[in-house]
Amino acid sequence: MSRKESMSLEDLLKHPDVQKVTSNINQELVERREYAPPVCKVFTYPYTVLQDNSKFRFVIDKEAKKQLPNIIDNKVQSITGAENLEESLKEKYCKKRNIGVVFSGGPAPGGHNVIAGLYDASKKANPENKLYGFLLGPDGILENEAIEITNSLVDEYRNLGGFTMIKTGRTKTDTKEKMALSKGTCKKLELDALVIVGGDDSNTNAAFLAQEMFEDNIQVIGVPKTIDGDIQVKDAVGNILCAISFGFHTAARAFANAISNLCTDCSSDVKYWHICKVMGRSASHLALEVALQTHANITLIGEDLANYIDRRRLERAVEMEGIADYSAYGITLRHLSRVICNSIVRRAAVGKNYGVIVIPEGILEFIDEIQVFIIKLNTIIAEYNKTHDSDFHSDFPLLNDKLEYLRRLARLAREDNLFSIWNTRDDDLFNDIPEFFQEGLLMERDSHGNFQFSQVETDRVIMGLVKDYLNILKEKGIYKLGIDNSYYIKTLSKGGLDPDYFGPILFNNYNKENKFLLLKEFIISKKTLKQIMVKEGAIQENDIIPVPIEQIYKKSIPTFKTQVHFYGYDGRGSDPTRFDCIYTYNLGLTVFSLIADGATGQMAAIKNLEMDFSRWEPIGIPIAPLMHLEERKGKLSLVLEKSIVDVDSISFQVVKSFRDKWLAATPCENNYRRPGPIRFTGKSEEDRPITLVLDAIAKS
C-alpha cells in the first residue's frame, strides 16, 4: 500500500485487530474469569452442618476470658455435608440474610474469590440473600459506605488479584466510639452477619466485634489473610488447623520468579551481588519459601538468627570470670555481617564474585540489640503521646529534635538517679548508629503502634557493615578473586613465562589439579607482589614486574558491587496462583456455612492444606482462645498471636541442610532453581507451597 493509500489513524484505531490487541481484556483474563475452582466434598451437598470438635484444645489467656466472655468457650467446628435437614434447620439455613464483607489491611491475592465463594453459596441457599461490600476497609463500616455486590460485579473479579472490587484500608476498630459506629452501621443495614477478611490485627477486631454484637445476634466471621504467612493456627499440642494464610503462595511465587531472574542475570554478567529484601515484618516465611523456590546463594532467616549462640564467648566468660555472658545469646549486627562476608569471600575464591542474597524485611527484629531499641522507643513514643495528649513526631519533626529529647531523658535518669527506660548507656549506643538508621528507628509507627520495617533500609544497614568488613579482609589479603588455572597457564605461556615456575611463588594452592588459584595473602599490592618475587629470586630489585604477572594480580582484585531490590507490593498485587484461587473460593463457601449454621467469633479455615485437595477439610476456628497479651503502643493489648518460622520444622531443616550446596562456593556450577512465572493452567504448575509439600512428606 502506498503512503497516500495508507490507513488514517482514526480508521486504524477502529480496526478490530487493533482494538483487540489494545483492549483491557486479553485471553488470560478471559480464562481466569471463566475458571471454576473445584469445591471441597462437603460443599457438593445441598446443606452443611456444624459439629463442635472437642479434640482440639487451647491454652486460654485470663484476659481473653475476661474481655471476650461470650465467645471464649467456642470450639473448633467441623463442617459436614447434608442431603436434607429437619424443617426447622432447613428454614434457618435458607432464611433471607443480609451479609456485609470488608477487606482490612494490605491486599493479598485471592481476596476476590472469598467474596465469590460467599456470594455463590449465599445465593444458592436463598436467591434473596444480599451481600454488601464495605468500601475502603473498616472506614466503610464506620462511615456506612457500602455497595450491594451483584452477580456482574462478582463475575468481573473472579480469580483476579487485588482488593479492587471494594478496596481496602487499615483503620483499626480500637475504641468504644468506633465499636458503637460499627454496630450502628450493621443495624442500619439490618445485617445478620459481618465478614472481616484480614490479618492478625483484623481478626483480633473480628473477635471484639463478635463480642460487642453478640447480644444483637449479628454474627462476625474472620478470614485469615496475609502474604507474610504469619497466621498459622495450631492447638495446644501442635495439631495444625490452618497451615497458611491465603495470598502467601502467590506472593512467594511472584517474588521467586523475579529473584530467579536475578540469579540468571548475575551468573551471566558475573559482577553483581543482588540484595533482595522480601516482605515479612515479623516472620520469615516468605524468605524461607523463596529459598526453596530459587536456591538463592544466601537466605537469611530471622528466627534462625535469634537462636544463635556464640559458644566461644560463653566459654571464654566462664574461663576468665567464672560467669555466664548472656550477651552471647542472639546474633549481633556485626556478627551477622561477618557471616555474610565469609560466604562472599568463599565464592570469590572460586571465581564467583557475584550472587543473590535474600533478606526478610523484618530481620532487624530478630537482632537483640536492635529489638531492644525498638521496644524502648515504641514505649517512649506511646508514653509521650499519652502524657502530652499530642504527637511525638509532630512535636519533634527533625531528627536532632528527637535525639535531644532522648538525651534529656538520659540526663534526667542520671541526675535524679531514677529508673528510666532510656539511660545514658542507651543514648551512647544509639549515637554510634548511622544517622539514616537513627532516623529509621525513630520514624512514625503505623496505626497499630508497630515499627514499620518496610520503610527502613535494612539492606543498607547490613550491607554497609558487610562492605566495611570486606574492605578490611581485602587489606588483609583474605578477600581475593580466584584465578582460573587454565587462564593463568594461558596468560603466562603467551608472555613467554613458565607457569610452573611462578605458580608456587604467587599462589597458596598452586597445583595443576586445582581449578582456581588463590594469590598468597601477603600479596595485597603491586609493592608486595614485587617484594615476594624479588625475595624468591624471580626478578631483580631494579626489574619491573612482568606484564603477564601484573595482569594476573589485577585479575585477583575483587570489586564488590551490589544491586538492591525490594519485593512486596508487586507480589501482593499479583493475580493468584491456582492454589490460592481454589483455597480462597472454598474459604468463601466456608464463611457462608459458618453463618448459615449460626457461628460467630470464628475464623474460616481449611484444615489439611498441606495434603492433596481431596483431603481438605473446611472448619471454623475460635478466635478468642488464640489471643494473648502483647505490647502495642507501649501497653499490653489482647491480640492474635503471629506465627513465626519453626526452626525445627522440616522445611527449615531442609533449607539449612542445603545452605552450603546453594552457596555453591566450589568450582562447580551454581544450583539455581527456575520456578518460572505463575501459570494459571497447565500440568506443570505446582499445587501448593513447597513448605507445605515438605510438611506433608514429614507427616507421612
GUNUTI-189763 format. One line per 5 residues: number of its first residue (from 1); their letters; for each residue y, x negated, z negated of C-alpha. Coordinates in nm, 3 decimals, always signed. Example, Ala and Ser with C-alpha at 12.3 -4.5 7.8 and 13.67 -1.06 7.14 Angstrom:
2
1> as> -0.450/-1.230/-0.780; -0.106/-1.367/-0.714
This chain:
700
1> msrke> +0.000/+0.000/+0.000; +0.341/-0.145/+0.093; +0.624/-0.187/-0.154; +0.805/+0.116/-0.006; +0.492/+0.329/-0.036
6> smsle> +0.412/+0.223/-0.396; +0.389/+0.496/-0.659; +0.703/+0.568/-0.861; +0.694/+0.502/-1.235; +0.729/+0.875/-1.301
11> dllkh> +0.426/+0.954/-1.083; +0.236/+0.659/-1.229; +0.283/+0.791/-1.583; +0.143/+1.128/-1.471; -0.165/+0.971/-1.313
16> pdvqk> -0.478/+1.091/-1.504; -0.625/+0.741/-1.528; -0.300/+0.604/-1.676; -0.284/+0.892/-1.922; -0.646/+0.832/-2.019
21> vtsni> -0.610/+0.459/-2.094; -0.279/+0.506/-2.280; -0.391/+0.811/-2.481; -0.426/+0.804/-2.860; -0.775/+0.938/-2.805
26> nqelv> -1.040/+0.689/-2.695; -1.418/+0.716/-2.673; -1.475/+0.552/-3.012; -1.251/+0.813/-3.176; -1.429/+1.097/-2.996
31> errey> -1.771/+0.969/-3.108; -1.654/+0.924/-3.466; -1.518/+1.277/-3.492; -1.835/+1.423/-3.344; -2.073/+1.228/-3.570
36> appvc> -2.255/+1.450/-3.820; -2.371/+1.242/-4.119; -2.722/+1.316/-4.248; -2.734/+1.501/-4.578; -2.949/+1.443/-4.885
41> kvfty> -3.252/+1.670/-4.901; -3.112/+1.885/-5.185; -2.826/+1.993/-4.958; -3.060/+2.134/-4.695; -3.131/+2.426/-4.930
46> pytvl> -2.911/+2.739/-4.938; -2.818/+2.675/-5.302; -2.813/+2.396/-5.559; -2.873/+2.396/-5.932; -2.763/+2.152/-6.203
51> qdnsk> -3.006/+2.022/-6.462; -2.897/+1.824/-6.767; -3.080/+1.492/-6.779; -3.112/+1.363/-7.136; -3.292/+1.049/-7.020
56> frfvi> -2.960/+0.869/-6.976; -2.762/+0.785/-7.289; -2.425/+0.620/-7.354; -2.251/+0.444/-7.642; -1.973/+0.684/-7.737
61> dkeak> -1.633/+0.547/-7.838; -1.498/+0.719/-8.152; -1.155/+0.755/-7.995; -1.304/+0.918/-7.686; -1.486/+1.166/-7.909
66> kqlpn> -1.160/+1.242/-8.088; -0.944/+1.284/-7.777; -1.198/+1.449/-7.544; -1.399/+1.682/-7.770; -1.478/+1.946/-7.508
71> iidnk> -1.637/+1.709/-7.254; -1.764/+1.420/-7.468; -2.111/+1.574/-7.500; -2.156/+1.621/-7.125; -2.489/+1.494/-6.992
76> vqsit> -2.582/+1.332/-6.665; -2.656/+1.623/-6.434; -2.919/+1.610/-6.161; -2.872/+1.833/-5.856; -3.173/+2.014/-5.717
81> gaenl> -3.205/+2.245/-5.417; -3.299/+2.612/-5.442; -3.416/+2.859/-5.177; -3.297/+3.150/-5.385; -3.122/+3.231/-5.713
86> eeslk> -3.110/+3.517/-5.959; -2.845/+3.766/-5.853; -2.603/+3.666/-6.131; -2.637/+3.297/-6.048; -2.606/+3.365/-5.676
91> ekyck> -2.290/+3.566/-5.740; -2.146/+3.280/-5.946; -2.239/+3.021/-5.682; -2.094/+3.219/-5.392; -1.785/+3.366/-5.558
96> krnig> -1.448/+3.315/-5.389; -1.284/+2.995/-5.512; -0.957/+2.807/-5.473; -1.011/+2.431/-5.497; -0.749/+2.157/-5.499
101> vvfsg> -0.811/+1.796/-5.394; -0.591/+1.491/-5.440; -0.615/+1.124/-5.339; -0.495/+0.882/-5.604; -0.430/+0.508/-5.573
106> gpapg> -0.482/+0.285/-5.270; -0.667/+0.415/-4.963; -1.040/+0.347/-4.924; -1.241/+0.407/-4.606; -1.435/+0.734/-4.625
111> ghnvi> -1.191/+0.950/-4.820; -1.157/+1.200/-4.538; -1.532/+1.259/-4.542; -1.519/+1.352/-4.910; -1.282/+1.631/-4.807
116> aglyd> -1.501/+1.717/-4.506; -1.815/+1.745/-4.720; -1.636/+1.952/-4.984; -1.480/+2.177/-4.717; -1.807/+2.236/-4.530
121> askka> -2.001/+2.313/-4.849; -1.736/+2.550/-4.984; -1.708/+2.742/-4.656; -2.088/+2.762/-4.631; -2.104/+2.917/-4.980
126> npenk> -1.821/+3.158/-4.909; -1.604/+3.162/-4.593; -1.315/+3.299/-4.803; -1.303/+2.987/-5.019; -0.977/+2.795/-4.988
131> lygfl> -0.925/+2.420/-5.017; -0.577/+2.286/-5.092; -0.474/+1.923/-5.044; -0.201/+1.788/-5.269; +0.045/+1.570/-5.076
136> lgpdg> +0.131/+1.211/-5.166; -0.111/+1.183/-5.455; -0.059/+1.306/-5.813; +0.311/+1.369/-5.738; +0.190/+1.654/-5.518
141> ilene> +0.034/+1.816/-5.824; +0.339/+1.756/-6.043; +0.575/+1.900/-5.779; +0.337/+2.165/-5.640; +0.343/+2.016/-5.291
146> aieit> +0.020/+2.120/-5.122; -0.118/+2.237/-4.789; -0.419/+2.451/-4.715; -0.688/+2.242/-4.548; -0.817/+2.410/-4.234
151> nslvd> -1.113/+2.358/-4.006; -0.897/+2.198/-3.734; -0.740/+1.958/-3.984; -1.078/+1.851/-4.120; -1.220/+1.802/-3.769
156> eyrnl> -0.924/+1.581/-3.679; -1.011/+1.330/-3.952; -1.392/+1.336/-3.977; -1.540/+0.986/-4.018; -1.196/+0.824/-3.993
161> ggftm> -1.039/+0.574/-4.230; -0.730/+0.605/-4.443; -0.598/+0.890/-4.655; -0.370/+1.007/-4.373; -0.467/+1.375/-4.393
166> iktgr> -0.283/+1.436/-4.723; -0.158/+1.083/-4.806; -0.185/+0.923/-5.150; +0.022/+0.794/-5.440; -0.005/+0.601/-5.766
171> tktdt> +0.163/+0.825/-6.022; -0.032/+0.844/-6.348; -0.060/+1.170/-6.541; +0.000/+0.998/-6.873; +0.243/+1.218/-7.067
176> kekma> +0.236/+1.567/-7.218; +0.508/+1.671/-6.975; +0.303/+1.562/-6.673; -0.006/+1.731/-6.813; +0.189/+2.053/-6.852
181> lskgt> +0.328/+2.031/-6.498; -0.022/+1.967/-6.359; -0.165/+2.262/-6.545; +0.124/+2.480/-6.429; +0.064/+2.391/-6.064
186> ckkle> -0.309/+2.464/-6.091; -0.234/+2.804/-6.244; +0.029/+2.892/-5.980; -0.220/+2.817/-5.704; -0.488/+3.003/-5.904
191> ldalv> -0.717/+2.703/-5.872; -1.071/+2.727/-6.000; -1.118/+2.351/-5.970; -0.929/+2.027/-5.911; -1.093/+1.725/-5.745
196> ivggd> -0.944/+1.380/-5.809; -1.050/+1.105/-5.569; -0.959/+0.768/-5.716; -1.042/+0.454/-5.910; -1.091/+0.387/-6.280
201> dsntn> -0.740/+0.499/-6.382; -0.761/+0.812/-6.166; -1.098/+0.910/-6.310; -0.950/+0.848/-6.655; -0.681/+1.101/-6.560
206> aafla> -0.956/+1.338/-6.444; -1.117/+1.327/-6.789; -0.791/+1.404/-6.970; -0.705/+1.683/-6.726; -1.055/+1.829/-6.771
211> qemfe> -0.996/+1.833/-7.146; -0.644/+1.978/-7.107; -0.755/+2.263/-6.877; -1.092/+2.331/-7.040; -0.975/+2.650/-7.216
216> dniqv> -0.813/+2.767/-6.890; -1.151/+2.747/-6.712; -1.009/+2.512/-6.450; -1.278/+2.259/-6.364; -1.191/+1.894/-6.293
221> igvpk> -1.424/+1.664/-6.099; -1.369/+1.293/-6.028; -1.488/+1.094/-5.727; -1.534/+0.712/-5.754; -1.313/+0.534/-5.500
226> tidgd> -1.212/+0.169/-5.487; -1.269/-0.105/-5.233; -1.284/-0.354/-5.522; -1.627/-0.217/-5.613; -1.541/-0.222/-5.984
231> iqvkd> -1.665/+0.133/-6.053; -2.035/+0.083/-6.112; -2.192/+0.304/-6.374; -2.489/+0.215/-6.595; -2.617/+0.388/-6.904
236> avgni> -2.663/+0.220/-7.242; -2.989/+0.050/-7.141; -2.880/-0.060/-6.795; -3.007/+0.222/-6.572; -2.787/+0.229/-6.260
241> lcais> -2.626/+0.567/-6.199; -2.361/+0.462/-5.948; -2.427/+0.130/-5.773; -2.092/+0.100/-5.592; -1.776/+0.299/-5.524
246> fgfht> -1.704/+0.422/-5.174; -1.494/+0.209/-4.940; -1.637/-0.118/-5.071; -1.884/-0.170/-4.788; -1.625/-0.108/-4.517
251> aaraf> -1.362/-0.336/-4.671; -1.616/-0.614/-4.726; -1.738/-0.588/-4.366; -1.381/-0.587/-4.231; -1.291/-0.896/-4.436
256> anais> -1.619/-1.066/-4.349; -1.570/-1.020/-3.976; -1.222/-1.174/-3.988; -1.335/-1.460/-4.213; -1.637/-1.522/-3.991
261> nlctd> -1.394/-1.565/-3.702; -1.216/-1.832/-3.905; -1.549/-2.008/-3.964; -1.594/-2.019/-3.587; -1.237/-2.136/-3.535
266> cssdv> -1.240/-2.413/-3.795; -1.568/-2.553/-3.662; -1.412/-2.557/-3.315; -1.083/-2.741/-3.371; -1.212/-2.923/-3.685
271> kywhi> -0.876/-2.974/-3.852; -0.804/-2.684/-4.092; -0.928/-2.560/-4.425; -0.877/-2.182/-4.419; -0.794/-2.039/-4.762
276> ckvmg> -0.894/-1.671/-4.768; -0.775/-1.456/-5.058; -0.957/-1.121/-5.071; -0.877/-0.815/-5.280; -1.039/-0.785/-5.619
281> rsash> -0.791/-0.777/-5.908; -1.030/-0.758/-6.200; -1.368/-0.822/-6.037; -1.507/-1.047/-5.765; -1.749/-0.803/-5.599
286> lalev> -1.574/-0.826/-5.260; -1.576/-1.207/-5.267; -1.948/-1.201/-5.351; -2.031/-0.966/-5.063; -1.813/-1.167/-4.823
291> alqth> -2.001/-1.483/-4.925; -2.331/-1.316/-4.839; -2.190/-1.181/-4.511; -2.029/-1.506/-4.387; -2.178/-1.804/-4.576
296> anitl> -1.826/-1.947/-4.617; -1.830/-2.309/-4.735; -1.681/-2.237/-5.079; -1.664/-1.898/-5.253; -1.514/-1.876/-5.600
301> igedl> -1.647/-1.601/-5.826; -1.416/-1.537/-6.120; -1.687/-1.412/-6.355; -1.881/-1.735/-6.298; -1.577/-1.948/-6.382
306> anyid> -1.523/-1.750/-6.703; -1.874/-1.855/-6.814; -1.806/-2.223/-6.754; -1.872/-2.458/-7.048; -1.752/-2.818/-7.050
311> rrrle> -2.054/-2.961/-7.231; -1.925/-3.318/-7.216; -1.612/-3.216/-7.404; -1.821/-3.026/-7.659; -2.047/-3.326/-7.720
316> ravem> -1.752/-3.564/-7.740; -1.577/-3.347/-8.000; -1.891/-3.334/-8.214; -1.943/-3.711/-8.186; -1.581/-3.808/-8.251
321> egiad> -1.469/-3.547/-8.504; -1.780/-3.352/-8.602; -1.625/-3.021/-8.494; -1.666/-2.771/-8.210; -1.399/-2.781/-7.940
326> ysayg> -1.363/-2.414/-7.846; -1.123/-2.500/-7.564; -1.431/-2.635/-7.383; -1.536/-2.274/-7.317; -1.390/-2.138/-6.994
331> itlrh> -1.267/-2.334/-6.696; -0.911/-2.465/-6.669; -0.696/-2.462/-6.357; -0.711/-2.841/-6.348; -1.090/-2.850/-6.364
336> lsrvi> -1.117/-2.575/-6.100; -0.906/-2.786/-5.865; -1.142/-3.080/-5.927; -1.444/-2.867/-5.834; -1.281/-2.766/-5.504
341> cnsiv> -1.172/-3.123/-5.433; -1.525/-3.252/-5.488; -1.655/-3.014/-5.221; -1.379/-3.108/-4.977; -1.447/-3.479/-5.028
346> rraav> -1.822/-3.430/-4.975; -1.767/-3.251/-4.644; -1.515/-3.509/-4.528; -1.771/-3.784/-4.591; -1.991/-3.634/-4.318
351> gknyg> -1.704/-3.585/-4.075; -1.622/-3.226/-4.169; -1.262/-3.232/-4.284; -1.239/-2.855/-4.237; -1.393/-2.541/-4.379
356> vivip> -1.340/-2.196/-4.528; -1.269/-2.110/-4.893; -1.290/-1.751/-5.023; -1.088/-1.670/-5.337; -1.072/-1.330/-5.510
361> egile> -0.711/-1.226/-5.570; -0.770/-1.182/-5.945; -0.929/-1.522/-6.002; -0.647/-1.630/-6.234; -0.751/-1.351/-6.471
366> fidei> -1.069/-1.549/-6.538; -0.882/-1.872/-6.624; -0.837/-1.867/-7.003; -0.502/-2.044/-7.014; -0.354/-1.801/-6.757
371> qvfii> -0.515/-1.492/-6.910; -0.357/-1.575/-7.248; -0.014/-1.590/-7.085; -0.070/-1.261/-6.902; -0.180/-1.077/-7.218
376> klnti> +0.112/-1.215/-7.419; +0.371/-1.142/-7.150; +0.231/-0.790/-7.092; +0.277/-0.722/-7.464; +0.626/-0.877/-7.479
381> iaeyn> +0.747/-0.675/-7.179; +0.594/-0.348/-7.303; +0.730/-0.402/-7.656; +1.079/-0.480/-7.523; +1.083/-0.163/-7.311
386> kthds> +0.968/+0.049/-7.605; +1.201/-0.107/-7.865; +1.514/-0.111/-7.649; +1.436/+0.207/-7.452; +1.522/+0.001/-7.147
391> dfhsd> +1.357/-0.202/-6.872; +1.289/-0.571/-6.926; +1.318/-0.657/-6.557; +1.647/-0.471/-6.515; +1.799/-0.631/-6.823
396> fplln> +1.679/-0.979/-6.720; +1.693/-0.978/-6.338; +1.688/-1.355/-6.291; +1.409/-1.597/-6.381; +1.643/-1.802/-6.601
401> dkley> +1.738/-1.486/-6.793; +1.372/-1.413/-6.861; +1.300/-1.774/-6.963; +1.598/-1.773/-7.200; +1.466/-1.456/-7.367
406> lrrla> +1.127/-1.624/-7.419; +1.299/-1.934/-7.562; +1.482/-1.712/-7.811; +1.152/-1.561/-7.922; +1.005/-1.910/-7.967
411> rlare> +1.309/-2.034/-8.163; +1.303/-1.726/-8.384; +0.934/-1.782/-8.463; +1.004/-2.144/-8.558; +1.328/-2.098/-8.752
416> dnlfs> +1.217/-1.799/-8.959; +0.859/-1.923/-8.992; +0.738/-1.583/-8.874; +0.426/-1.495/-8.686; +0.521/-1.429/-8.325
421> iwntr> +0.323/-1.355/-8.014; +0.536/-1.621/-7.837; +0.574/-1.953/-8.013; +0.711/-2.297/-7.933; +0.376/-2.421/-7.800
426> dddlf> +0.358/-2.124/-7.560; +0.710/-2.198/-7.445; +0.637/-2.567/-7.385; +0.318/-2.493/-7.188; +0.492/-2.223/-6.986
431> ndipe> +0.772/-2.461/-6.890; +0.513/-2.700/-6.742; +0.411/-2.435/-6.486; +0.577/-2.450/-6.140; +0.881/-2.224/-6.113
436> ffqeg> +0.733/-1.997/-5.845; +0.432/-1.934/-6.069; +0.651/-1.864/-6.373; +0.828/-1.605/-6.163; +0.493/-1.459/-6.061
441> llmer> +0.370/-1.429/-6.420; +0.696/-1.259/-6.519; +0.706/-1.015/-6.227; +0.727/-0.641/-6.282; +0.399/-0.478/-6.388
446> dshgn> +0.251/-0.183/-6.196; +0.275/+0.177/-6.314; -0.027/+0.126/-6.541; +0.117/-0.187/-6.703; -0.122/-0.413/-6.510
451> fqfsq> -0.031/-0.757/-6.385; -0.009/-0.745/-6.004; -0.233/-1.031/-5.895; -0.199/-0.947/-5.526; +0.173/-1.031/-5.548
456> vetdr> +0.108/-1.380/-5.685; +0.047/-1.671/-5.450; -0.287/-1.750/-5.613; -0.378/-1.978/-5.326; -0.054/-2.174/-5.368
461> vimgl> -0.119/-2.222/-5.739; -0.474/-2.352/-5.691; -0.427/-2.539/-5.364; -0.115/-2.710/-5.494; -0.331/-2.874/-5.761
466> vkdyl> -0.602/-2.946/-5.502; -0.360/-3.125/-5.271; -0.220/-3.333/-5.557; -0.565/-3.443/-5.667; -0.681/-3.512/-5.310
471> nilke> -0.385/-3.750/-5.274; -0.499/-3.928/-5.590; -0.854/-3.952/-5.452; -0.719/-4.082/-5.124; -0.527/-4.356/-5.309
476> kgiyk> -0.846/-4.445/-5.495; -1.036/-4.468/-5.167; -1.269/-4.180/-5.257; -1.139/-3.918/-5.012; -1.228/-4.060/-4.670
481> lgidn> -1.343/-3.920/-4.341; -1.696/-4.025/-4.247; -1.721/-4.219/-3.919; -1.990/-4.113/-3.676; -2.225/-4.412/-3.640
486> syyik> -2.255/-4.374/-3.264; -1.876/-4.360/-3.230; -1.845/-4.677/-3.439; -2.101/-4.864/-3.227; -1.942/-4.748/-2.902
491> tlskg> -1.589/-4.838/-3.014; -1.676/-5.188/-3.133; -1.905/-5.263/-2.840; -1.635/-5.155/-2.597; -1.396/-5.402/-2.766
496> gldpd> -1.647/-5.684/-2.743; -1.728/-5.687/-3.116; -2.070/-5.689/-3.283; -2.117/-5.361/-3.478; -2.397/-5.511/-3.692
501> yfgpi> -2.176/-5.800/-3.798; -1.876/-5.590/-3.903; -2.075/-5.294/-4.038; -2.167/-5.444/-4.379; -1.811/-5.574/-4.419
506> lfnny> -1.648/-5.236/-4.358; -1.888/-4.973/-4.489; -2.059/-4.891/-4.818; -2.358/-4.736/-4.646; -2.396/-4.930/-4.323
511> nkenk> -2.735/-4.857/-4.179; -2.840/-4.754/-3.832; -3.023/-4.457/-3.987; -2.705/-4.312/-4.141; -2.528/-4.073/-3.905
516> flllk> -2.195/-4.103/-4.088; -2.048/-4.422/-4.234; -1.800/-4.445/-4.522; -1.543/-4.723/-4.545; -1.554/-4.913/-4.873
521> efiis> -1.336/-4.760/-5.147; -1.132/-5.081/-5.164; -1.004/-5.023/-4.809; -0.710/-4.787/-4.858; -0.453/-4.954/-4.630
526> kktlk> -0.423/-5.196/-4.342; -0.336/-5.460/-4.601; -0.660/-5.411/-4.798; -0.854/-5.391/-4.472; -0.726/-5.731/-4.368
531> qimvk> -0.789/-5.874/-4.715; -1.158/-5.784/-4.710; -1.201/-5.915/-4.354; -1.039/-6.246/-4.447; -1.248/-6.266/-4.764
536> egaiq> -1.569/-6.211/-4.564; -1.460/-6.471/-4.304; -1.442/-6.221/-4.021; -1.085/-6.323/-3.937; -0.836/-6.589/-4.049
541> endii> -0.528/-6.524/-4.263; -0.297/-6.554/-3.962; -0.513/-6.342/-3.732; -0.434/-5.979/-3.659; -0.686/-5.704/-3.725
546> pvpie> -0.892/-5.645/-3.409; -0.781/-5.326/-3.232; -1.127/-5.156/-3.250; -1.145/-5.220/-3.627; -0.797/-5.075/-3.678
551> qiykk> -0.898/-4.776/-3.468; -1.198/-4.713/-3.693; -0.979/-4.747/-4.003; -0.725/-4.491/-3.876; -1.009/-4.256/-3.791
556> siptf> -1.124/-4.268/-4.154; -0.793/-4.143/-4.299; -0.820/-3.766/-4.366; -0.530/-3.525/-4.334; -0.566/-3.214/-4.546
561> ktqvh> -0.428/-2.916/-4.351; -0.456/-2.556/-4.466; -0.404/-2.210/-4.325; -0.364/-1.929/-4.579; -0.481/-1.571/-4.523
566> fygyd> -0.474/-1.257/-4.739; -0.728/-0.981/-4.679; -0.651/-0.649/-4.842; -0.460/-0.375/-4.666; -0.633/-0.443/-4.333
571> grgsd> -0.975/-0.380/-4.486; -0.887/-0.074/-4.689; -0.733/+0.082/-4.377; -1.041/+0.028/-4.161; -1.249/+0.310/-4.017
576> ptrfd> -1.557/+0.347/-4.240; -1.897/+0.198/-4.175; -2.186/+0.434/-4.115; -2.290/+0.372/-4.477; -1.952/+0.485/-4.611
581> ciyty> -1.941/+0.784/-4.372; -2.277/+0.908/-4.499; -2.202/+0.819/-4.862; -1.868/+0.999/-4.877; -1.979/+1.310/-4.689
586> nlglt> -2.262/+1.353/-4.940; -2.016/+1.289/-5.225; -1.812/+1.583/-5.095; -2.123/+1.802/-5.095; -2.200/+1.680/-5.447
591> vfsli> -1.850/+1.776/-5.564; -1.896/+2.134/-5.448; -2.237/+2.161/-5.615; -2.083/+2.047/-5.945; -1.802/+2.302/-5.909
596> adgat> -2.028/+2.590/-5.796; -2.261/+2.531/-6.089; -1.985/+2.520/-6.349; -1.942/+2.148/-6.429; -1.618/+1.989/-6.548
601> gqmaa> -1.524/+1.641/-6.666; -1.794/+1.499/-6.438; -1.783/+1.226/-6.174; -1.963/+1.300/-5.848; -2.205/+1.019/-5.764
606> iknle> -2.513/+0.929/-5.563; -2.795/+0.760/-5.751; -3.025/+0.509/-5.574; -2.760/+0.398/-5.324; -2.935/+0.062/-5.310
611> mdfsr> -3.250/+0.234/-5.180; -3.334/+0.394/-4.845; -3.133/+0.709/-4.770; -3.440/+0.927/-4.826; -3.428/+0.829/-5.195
616> wepig> -3.061/+0.905/-5.259; -3.007/+1.148/-5.549; -2.675/+1.336/-5.590; -2.575/+1.358/-5.957; -2.285/+1.431/-6.189
621> ipiap> -2.193/+1.158/-6.438; -1.999/+1.247/-6.756; -1.668/+1.057/-6.754; -1.574/+1.080/-7.122; -1.875/+0.879/-7.253
626> lmhle> -1.782/+0.597/-7.013; -1.438/+0.550/-7.166; -1.333/+0.291/-7.420; -1.016/+0.146/-7.571; -0.838/-0.119/-7.364
631> erkgk> -0.497/-0.286/-7.383; -0.249/-0.121/-7.146; +0.127/-0.172/-7.156; +0.092/-0.355/-7.485; -0.108/-0.085/-7.665
636> lslvl> -0.468/+0.036/-7.680; -0.549/+0.326/-7.448; -0.865/+0.512/-7.354; -0.970/+0.413/-7.003; -1.275/+0.398/-6.782
641> eksiv> -1.431/+0.053/-6.809; -1.421/-0.164/-6.497; -1.744/-0.321/-6.380; -1.734/-0.695/-6.314; -1.985/-0.917/-6.134
646> dvdsi> -2.300/-0.967/-6.338; -2.376/-1.339/-6.316; -2.739/-1.261/-6.399; -2.773/-1.024/-6.103; -2.997/-1.119/-5.814
651> sfqvv> -2.706/-1.106/-5.568; -2.503/-1.363/-5.761; -2.805/-1.583/-5.825; -2.880/-1.586/-5.450; -2.523/-1.695/-5.371
656> ksfrd> -2.539/-1.957/-5.644; -2.868/-2.090/-5.504; -2.724/-2.121/-5.155; -2.392/-2.281/-5.255; -2.494/-2.632/-5.158
661> kwlaa> -2.656/-2.519/-4.835; -2.349/-2.319/-4.729; -2.117/-2.605/-4.827; -2.309/-2.800/-4.560; -2.192/-3.140/-4.687
666> tpcen> -2.459/-3.307/-4.472; -2.467/-3.431/-4.111; -2.640/-3.107/-4.007; -2.464/-2.809/-3.850; -2.280/-2.555/-4.065
671> nyrrp> -2.467/-2.248/-4.192; -2.212/-1.985/-4.098; -2.332/-1.626/-4.053; -2.181/-1.389/-3.797; -2.172/-1.035/-3.942
676> gpirf> -1.991/-0.902/-3.635; -1.743/-0.614/-3.626; -1.810/-0.277/-3.784; -2.034/-0.092/-3.540; -2.045/+0.280/-3.593
681> tgkse> -2.355/+0.322/-3.380; -2.646/+0.103/-3.279; -2.972/-0.008/-3.436; -2.835/-0.348/-3.541; -2.578/-0.200/-3.779
686> edrpi> -2.668/-0.263/-4.145; -2.728/+0.044/-4.357; -2.583/-0.079/-4.690; -2.407/-0.378/-4.852; -2.615/-0.695/-4.881
691> tlvld> -2.560/-0.696/-5.258; -2.736/-0.358/-5.276; -3.015/-0.477/-5.047; -3.081/-0.768/-5.283; -3.073/-0.536/-5.585
696> aiaks> -3.332/-0.312/-5.419; -3.557/-0.611/-5.345; -3.530/-0.722/-5.708; -3.628/-0.373/-5.825; -3.932/-0.358/-5.601
